[in-house]
Amino acid sequence: MSATITTVDDPSPAVTPSGRRLLPGLVRPSAAVLSGLLLYASFPPRPLWWLVLPGFALLGWVLHGRGPRAGLGLGLLAGLGFMLPLLHWTGEEVGPVPWLALAAAEALFIAVGCVGIAAVSRLAYWPVWAAAVWTLDEAVRARVPFGGFPWGKIAFGQADSLFLPLAALGGTPLLSFAVVLCGFGIFEAVRRFRIHRTTGTVPRAAVVAAAATVLVPVAAALAALPLVDDSAEDGTATVAAIQGNVPRLGLDFNSQRRAVLDNHAKRTEQLARDVKAGKVPRPDFVLWPENSSDLDPYRNADARTVIDDAVKAIGVPTVIGAVVEPESASGNLRNTLIEWEPDKGPIDTYDKRHIQPFGEYMPMRSFVRIFSKDVDRVQRDFGPGKKVGVFDLAGTKVGLVTCYEAAFDDAVRDTVKHGGQLIAVPSNNATFGRSEMTYQQLAMSQVRAVEHGRSVVVPVTSGVSAVIRPDGTIVERTEMFTPDALVDEVPLRSSLTPATRMGPLPEGIIALLAVTGLGWVTVRAVRTRRGTRGSTRAQGPGTAA
């Protein structure tokens, strides 16, 4: 029994001559969920980046030719299949309510984007328009609400991908766009092949377009390879990353603030003894993680002494992650990195600019309390800093990106444009235990290394700490929940990649492309409705349709 194949001009579901649907009602929704699961499976810690391609090919089949309501529902299923497992770590210590709420909110963004993808799937060369719509959706998610939440950006799952060089060309937006385009292109190529087998004819332009949507992203990635350079333009620096570890997993580690500080001080002093014994080279500077001292060293003399002794023992500039109290009781806390010199003490600071909603500050506190009493674990809100963080450490300009900020394009790019020769990402992932979160965030740092052509050093309170080359390769890493110190000679660079130079321009161009496609679809729909109404009036009353 032959079947009518759905085309761009015939968006109705495939049917048999007898009018019955070929596919049972649950197949397409199930495929939507599966597409989301494939996207999730492509993310670290699994080295299965290529699963993103069948994930988007399947999503393309699910959404192709669908109407707005179907696109919204199927997109929501795909979004839940993606975000529920990806963000499971957000409920590690506070239960399922925050996890489910965040995953549902992010899935809703994806669902709205999928409405747009379904709409532009009726256009010629639709994979291009659809990939642009997805990338626009990521751009919106990265900005709203509460400053955005870029987690789950497709680019962040491509740290080991053949597409990674595109990050140096156009940043994470271009990398996401190319990967999504290739996935949708695979479905379009299969669709065209099936039409050819059924009808025996396919327009040559359609065949070329389908092939191009698969091959052009791959060719572009290969062409961008020369942009990935880990040469030491400005020489090298020997850097140490301290991982002091925490007393125990979870949110309660904050109640043992002195123990966390002591752990990092002791591991630094151990490093000083290892240097003196000739076991490891002397570092030019040392990096402690975010929250390595939750005791304010400006107000707590004991904490200041502990830090000062450790820094004097190692004898080089050290970056300390601290919680700094406000001047007034009504002010906000600051998540601060402090440049600490062995002979001068603290001389400079950087306050985290992108602070985490519902983690470092609590929007809509009274409303959120209705759903979870854990809201009051955040007893005092943090406030955002204003200036870009670049420290001059023993002659090396180090760009500072604190933990969560690694997900934001502007936070990382600003440090490089302000002269950073390498990037430091001090982090604290102890709250999230042994979940996948730390690996997801580490992959972001790998992508950032290639995007900006910089070495990236990631000191983490409980792991995984790492040293990353400008080509995205991890050359040193620790285990989780063990005290350790990484010492490595890293290349320093000052040249700017095209992605760094252009800043948000590639994302803006892709967004304009998406808006153009959506506008085109809207104009066509309006013209079709007007034509239908005009035809109905022309028939007159009582005229048979």
Secondary structure, DSSP 8 states (H G I E B T S, - for coil): ------BTTB-S--B-TTS-BSS-TTHHHHHHHHHHHHHHHTSTTSS-GGGHHHHHHHHHHHHTT--HHHHHHHHHHHHHHHHHHHTGGGGTTT-HHHHHHHHHHHHHHHHHHHHHHHHHTTSTTHHHHHHHHHHHHHHHHTTTTTT---TT-GGGG-TTSTTTTHHHHHHHHHHHHHHHHHHHHHHHHHHHHHHHHHHS---HHHHHHHHHHHHHHHHHHHHTGGG-----TT-EEEEEEEE---SSSSGGGGGGHHHHHHHHHHHHHHHHHHHHTTSS---SEEE--TTSB-S-TTT-HHHHHHHHHHHHHHTS-EEEEEEE--SSTTS-BEEEEEEEETTTEEEEEEE-SS--BTTTB-TTHHHHHTT-GGGGG--S-B----S--EEEETTEEEEE--GGGGG-HHHHHHHHHTT-SEEE--B--GGGTTSTHHHHHHHHHHHHHHHHT-EEEE-BSSS--EEE-TTS-EEEE--TTS-EEEEEEEE------HHHHHTTHHHHHHHHHHHHHHHHHHHHHHHHHHHHHHHHHHH-TT---
